[in-house]
Amino acid sequence: MELILMKTLIVCFALPLLLSMIPKQASAQPGIRPTAAEQDIAQTWAQTKLMGQMPVKTVQPHIQVIRNNDPVQLNGRHGKPLNLSGVKYTKGLYCHAVSRVIIYLGKPAKSFNAVVGVDSNEQTLPVKGSVHFVVSVGEKQLYSSPLMREGMPGLPVSVALNGATDFVLDVDDGGDGIACDQADWADAKVVMADGQTIWLGEIPMDDQQQIMTTEPPFSFIYNGKPSSELLAVWPAKRGTKKLDSQRTQHTVEYADPNSGLRVLCEGISYTDYPAIEWVIKFRNDGSSDTGILENIQAINLPVGGFGAAPVSVHSTPGTTVQATDFQPIVNPLAKGTKQTYAPTDGRPCAAAWPYYNLNSSSGGVILAIGWPGQWQADFTRGEDGAVQITAGQQLTHLKLQPGESVRTPLIAMLFYRGEWLRSQNLWRRWMLDHNLPRVEGKLPTPQFTPCSSHQFAEMTQADEASQKLFIDGYIKAGMKPDYWWMDAGWYPCDGNWPKTGTWEVDKKRFPNGLRAVSDYAHPKGVKIIVWFEPERVYQDTWLTDNHPEWLLTPNPTTDGHPSKSQTQLFNLGNPEAWNWLTNHIDGLIKSEGIDLYRQDYNVGPLGFWRGNDAADRQGITENHYVTGYLAYWDELRRRNPKMWIDSCASGGHRNDLETMRRAVPLLRSDFLFEPNSQQAHTYGLALWLPYFGTGTKSPDAYSIRSMMTLNIIGCWDIRSEQTDKKMIAKLLAQWREVAGEMLGDYYPLTNYSLSSGDWMGWQFYSPEKGTGLVQIFRRSQSPYISANMQLQGLEPEAQYAVRNVDTGRVIRKSGKVLMGVGLPVNIKQMPGTAWYSIKRM
């Protein structure tokens, strides 16, 4: 018997804090672009925090709540859309009679429009609540609704404001008491006299004003004194420079009059996104050591705009090489509480995630910490509702020697009003436009990058002949690679690929070098990826034998050199070592014809860093190491401008913002191949990073599709007759047809789940192009054959052709129907999958 399953019935039985917040209907406004209110917030932050200027006093739009039986909520009720008799809205005000709200605009307004009614929810159903809606200017009543009850269709309201700069919204009891008088001013907006449209759900309430001061956004302690004391009296020099049409750089340099310490804040504000960023640099220009710098916080400031509203911190657990990698997590932040986050071993995404969305019903801020090292972030909420954010390198207690410098993590903030999922897409767009690396001005494209690593008992059995054989095999099967992936073990390592530290080609297996493989592949239109891991150094290799002084160990011997019995860490903070590595690896890239440099990182560096710090130099080894790592990649990219970099790091352990500006994560996690987990990894990671990949060696279509991302690492044995090459080639051809849509806006269509009894699905859509992709999975124990998937982000009045990628069948429906009733999806196989392309007609 076929069961019809609405999206709202596809549930995950995980803990509540681990559930994603999925809006049931997107805004009627197509596209995800910053609003004027969001840009104003960001520019005011840049003006106060980066330029040190208080904004000119003006009356900013705000909402004053005079009375209300429950807290007024913006753009929803308890995180869910406003609901008027089944029609859902993600913009507006939720009030409870008896309610009076004053809307202050600061300049003349032309009209007010909304749809009003009693909210339909578990408390008001059926037919509970009775209210009147009233709109007034001063003492003059401009509109009064008839009696409204739950279940009645929303009533459109249009009121001429005739140049008023403020007006009043009242919700009065209908005469039977205030029980269940839960009222919605849905899609409430004001058209100003100058033509600007202001949505009421984007206007802050009185207790939700941002906290604006000119105090620096960072802090530190120097010689026992807080920076708030010192910077108030130290001489400061400011500068502003236009970098391009979207970015302006702001600098302020402070000088300690009693020593050579200089403190430089370098910030950037954006005109096309409500985003700002900054990094702090400390330099000793004196002739003797500085005093102790400690507790350096790259960000230390309060963020207002929340008031009494519930606040949550959205993030993920990063990677722990488990099925739960990148699982969406929502942690409520109650008044008087604190949340602390930090990685476990010095790699920035090891069991932590340096990206956070601090969210309330009215909006919030996305915070990113760009630090490929050991960072820590704290979110502390005071009794006034404001949140104090501190973040920086976790441990700093150090002096600087003459000429020495250190830096803080990069801090980036993106401000938003309204709902959470929209803000994540705004973040994805900022990542694409300003962070994802480009080669010759172009973004990375979908890539098929197969390798032979999983086809040998040991990866070190790969040789020149086998690599050529696999390249030809894939091409012959109609599965031409974009890149051929040469994984670990191509160097002398005695049959043991983790034995890294001799960075030369093993001439026994590759007598003509890797150049013989790249020269073979290039004429066939195939480029070459080569795996490196220069930071982890195994004993009895060229580096341990020739340059032990370049290496770090957690427990140095009395002579300061590492023990030969330990795995060691190549010290990227050592200038001599850095110079050798940069020249040597660049030489290999050029001599061997390498097109994409893949850097692994299978060691937690924290113990190496801290084990080599003196008591008055805590944090210095890490700081110099991180700076050297970033400079190393910058130099490789400068010398090889057509080359991409892959940020492997045990699959996903180093994907902080600084790294993501230089590389793409072609392998997002080392937890591979199991289909449910791979679907879940895509579901969670796509909220934060627009480009990533994973590997597959699965023999069936369902599993292969579960792992189809923007980069596919094929691990099939192309030599075997058991490998269904025809089926795989067909799937890859379908993927190439639609994969580019994965760079569009992202919308989860189901809840997050790892259960085999659930469905999982999501949508990508670009309103600028009018095209998109829907990926749906019915898992192995789901009893449901059909579901209606409510699409999102479409234009209600536009017509769309939705094509089943497998059958070619096309459904033509309006955006309103596809977002309301939904897209009917039938999957008879268990497990099974359905992919659809979307095209605006």
Rosetta blueprint (number, residue, H / E / L):
1 M L
2 E L
3 L L
4 I E
5 L E
6 M E
7 K H
8 T H
9 L H
10 I L
11 V L
12 C L
13 F L
14 A L
15 L L
16 P H
17 L H
18 L H
19 L L
20 S L
21 M L
22 I L
23 P L
24 K L
25 Q L
26 A L
27 S L
28 A L
29 Q L
30 P L
31 G L
32 I L
33 R L
34 P L
35 T L
36 A H
37 A H
38 E H
39 Q H
40 D H
41 I H
42 A H
43 Q H
44 T H
45 W H
46 A H
47 Q H
48 T H
49 K H
50 L H
51 M L
52 G L
53 Q L
54 M L
55 P L
56 V L
57 K L
58 T L
59 V L
60 Q L
61 P L
62 H E
63 I E
64 Q E
65 V E
66 I E
67 R E
68 N L
69 N L
70 D L
71 P L
72 V L
73 Q E
74 L E
75 N L
76 G L
77 R E
78 H L
79 G L
80 K E
81 P L
82 L E
83 N E
84 L E
85 S L
86 G L
87 V E
88 K E
89 Y E
90 T L
91 K L
92 G E
93 L E
94 Y E
95 C E
96 H E
97 A L
98 V L
99 S E
100 R E
101 V E
102 I E
103 I E
104 Y E
105 L L
106 G L
107 K L
108 P L
109 A E
110 K E
111 S E
112 F E
113 N E
114 A E
115 V E
116 V E
117 G E
118 V E
119 D L
120 S L
121 N L
122 E L
123 Q L
124 T L
125 L L
126 P L
127 V L
128 K L
129 G L
130 S E
131 V E
132 H E
133 F E
134 V E
135 V E
136 S E
137 V E
138 G L
139 E L
140 K E
141 Q E
142 L E
143 Y E
144 S E
145 S L
146 P L
147 L L
148 M E
149 R E
150 E L
151 G L
152 M L
153 P L
154 G L
155 L E
156 P E
157 V E
158 S E
159 V E
160 A E
161 L L
162 N L
163 G L
164 A L
165 T L
166 D E
167 F E
168 V E
169 L E
170 D E
171 V E
172 D E
173 D E
174 G L
175 G L
176 D L
177 G L
178 I L
179 A L
180 C L
181 D L
182 Q E
183 A E
184 D E
185 W E
186 A E
187 D E
188 A E
189 K E
190 V E
191 V E
192 M E
193 A L
194 D L
195 G L
196 Q L
197 T E
198 I E
199 W E
200 L H
201 G H
202 E H
203 I L
204 P L
205 M E
206 D H
207 D H
208 Q H
209 Q L
210 Q L
211 I L
212 M L
213 T L
214 T L
215 E L
216 P L
217 P L
218 F L
219 S E
220 F E
221 I E
222 Y E
223 N L
224 G L
225 K E
226 P E
227 S H
228 S H
229 E H
230 L H
231 L L
232 A L
233 V L
234 W L
235 P L
236 A E
237 K E
238 R E
239 G E
240 T E
241 K E
242 K E
243 L L
244 D L
245 S L
246 Q L
247 R E
248 T E
249 Q E
250 H E
251 T E
252 V E
253 E E
254 Y E
255 A E
256 D L
257 P L
258 N L
259 S L
260 G L
261 L E
262 R E
263 V E
264 L E
265 C E
266 E E
267 G E
268 I E
269 S E
270 Y E
271 T L
272 D L
273 Y L
274 P L
275 A E
276 I E
277 E E
278 W E
279 V E
280 I E
281 K E
282 F E
283 R E
284 N E
285 D L
286 G L
287 S L
288 S L
289 D L
290 T L
291 G L
292 I L
293 L E
294 E E
295 N E
296 I E
297 Q E
298 A L
299 I E
300 N E
301 L E
302 P E
303 V E
304 G L
305 G L
306 F L
307 G L
308 A L
309 A L
310 P L
311 V E
312 S E
313 V E
314 H E
315 S E
316 T L
317 P L
318 G L
319 T E
320 T L
321 V L
322 Q L
323 A L
324 T L
325 D L
326 F L
327 Q L
328 P L
329 I E
330 V E
331 N E
332 P E
333 L L
334 A L
335 K L
336 G L
337 T L
338 K E
339 Q E
340 T E
341 Y E
342 A L
343 P L
344 T L
345 D L
346 G L
347 R L
348 P L
349 C L
350 A E
351 A L
352 A L
353 W L
354 P L
355 Y E
356 Y E
357 N E
358 L E
359 N E
360 S E
361 S L
362 S L
363 G E
364 G E
365 V E
366 I E
367 L E
368 A E
369 I E
370 G E
371 W L
372 P L
373 G L
374 Q L
375 W E
376 Q E
377 A E
378 D E
379 F E
380 T E
381 R E
382 G L
383 E L
384 D L
385 G L
386 A L
387 V E
388 Q E
389 I E
390 T E
391 A E
392 G E
393 Q E
394 Q L
395 L L
396 T L
397 H E
398 L E
399 K L
400 L L
401 Q L
402 P L
403 G L
404 E L
405 S E
406 V E
407 R E
408 T L
409 P L
410 L E
411 I E
412 A E
413 M E
414 L E
415 F E
416 Y E
417 R E
418 G L
419 E L
420 W H
421 L H
422 R H
423 S H
424 Q H
425 N H
426 L H
427 W H
428 R H
429 R H
430 W H
431 M H
432 L H
433 D H
434 H H
435 N L
436 L L
437 P L
438 R L
439 V E
440 E L
441 G L
442 K E
443 L L
444 P L
445 T L
446 P L
447 Q E
448 F E
449 T L
450 P L
451 C E
452 S L
453 S H
454 H H
455 Q H
456 F L
457 A L
458 E L
459 M H
460 T H
461 Q H
462 A L
463 D L
464 E H
465 A H
466 S H
467 Q H
468 K H
469 L H
470 F H
471 I H
472 D H
473 G H
474 Y H
475 I H
476 K H
477 A L
478 G L
479 M L
480 K L
481 P L
482 D L
483 Y E
484 W E
485 W E
486 M E
487 D L
488 A L
489 G L
490 W L
491 Y L
492 P L
493 C L
494 D L
495 G L
496 N L
497 W L
498 P L
499 K L
500 T L
501 G L
502 T L
503 W L
504 E L
505 V L
506 D L
507 K L
508 K L
509 R L
510 F L
511 P L
512 N L
513 G L
514 L L
515 R H
516 A H
517 V H
518 S H
519 D H
520 Y H
521 A H
522 H H
523 P H
524 K H
525 G L
526 V L
527 K E
528 I E
529 I E
530 V E
531 W E
532 F E
533 E L
534 P L
535 E L
536 R E
537 V E
538 Y L
539 Q L
540 D L
541 T L
542 W H
543 L H
544 T H
545 D H
546 N H
547 H L
548 P H
549 E H
550 W H
551 L E
552 L E
553 T L
554 P L
555 N L
556 P L
557 T L
558 T L
559 D L
560 G L
561 H L
562 P L
563 S L
564 K L
565 S L
566 Q L
567 T L
568 Q E
569 L E
570 F E
571 N L
572 L L
573 G L
574 N L
575 P H
576 E H
577 A H
578 W H
579 N H
580 W H
581 L H
582 T H
583 N H
584 H H
585 I H
586 D H
587 G H
588 L H
589 I H
590 K H
591 S H
592 E L
593 G L
594 I L
595 D L
596 L E
597 Y E
598 R E
599 Q E
600 D L
601 Y L
602 N L
603 V L
604 G L
605 P L
606 L H
607 G H
608 F H
609 W H
610 R H
611 G L
612 N L
613 D L
614 A L
615 A L
616 D L
617 R E
618 Q E
619 G L
620 I H
621 T H
622 E H
623 N H
624 H H
625 Y H
626 V H
627 T H
628 G H
629 Y H
630 L H
631 A H
632 Y H
633 W H
634 D H
635 E H
636 L H
637 R H
638 R H
639 R H
640 N L
641 P L
642 K L
643 M L
644 W E
645 I E
646 D E
647 S L
648 C L
649 A H
650 S H
651 G H
652 G H
653 H L
654 R L
655 N L
656 D L
657 L H
658 E H
659 T H
660 M H
661 R L
662 R L
663 A L
664 V E
665 P L
666 L L
667 L L
668 R L
669 S L
670 D L
671 F L
672 L L
673 F L
674 E L
675 P H
676 N H
677 S H
678 Q H
679 Q H
680 A H
681 H H
682 T H
683 Y H
684 G H
685 L H
686 A L
687 L L
688 W L
689 L L
690 P L
691 Y L
692 F L
693 G E
694 T E
695 G E
696 T E
697 K L
698 S L
699 P L
700 D L
701 A H
702 Y H
703 S H
704 I H
705 R H
706 S H
707 M L
708 M L
709 T L
710 L L
711 N E
712 I E
713 I E
714 G E
715 C L
716 W L
717 D L
718 I L
719 R L
720 S L
721 E L
722 Q L
723 T L
724 D L
725 K H
726 K H
727 M H
728 I H
729 A H
730 K H
731 L H
732 L H
733 A H
734 Q H
735 W H
736 R H
737 E H
738 V H
739 A H
740 G H
741 E H
742 M H
743 L H
744 G L
745 D E
746 Y E
747 Y E
748 P E
749 L L
750 T L
751 N L
752 Y L
753 S L
754 L L
755 S L
756 S L
757 G L
758 D L
759 W E
760 M E
761 G E
762 W E
763 Q E
764 F E
765 Y E
766 S E
767 P L
768 E L
769 K L
770 G L
771 T E
772 G E
773 L E
774 V E
775 Q E
776 I E
777 F E
778 R E
779 R L
780 S L
781 Q L
782 S L
783 P L
784 Y L
785 I L
786 S E
787 A E
788 N E
789 M E
790 Q L
791 L L
792 Q L
793 G L
794 L L
795 E L
796 P L
797 E L
798 A L
799 Q E
800 Y E
801 A E
802 V E
803 R E
804 N E
805 V L
806 D L
807 T L
808 G L
809 R L
810 V E
811 I E
812 R E
813 K E
814 S E
815 G H
816 K H
817 V H
818 L H
819 M H
820 G H
821 V L
822 G L
823 L E
824 P E
825 V E
826 N E
827 I L
828 K L
829 Q L
830 M L
831 P L
832 G E
833 T E
834 A E
835 W E
836 Y E
837 S E
838 I E
839 K E
840 R E
841 M L
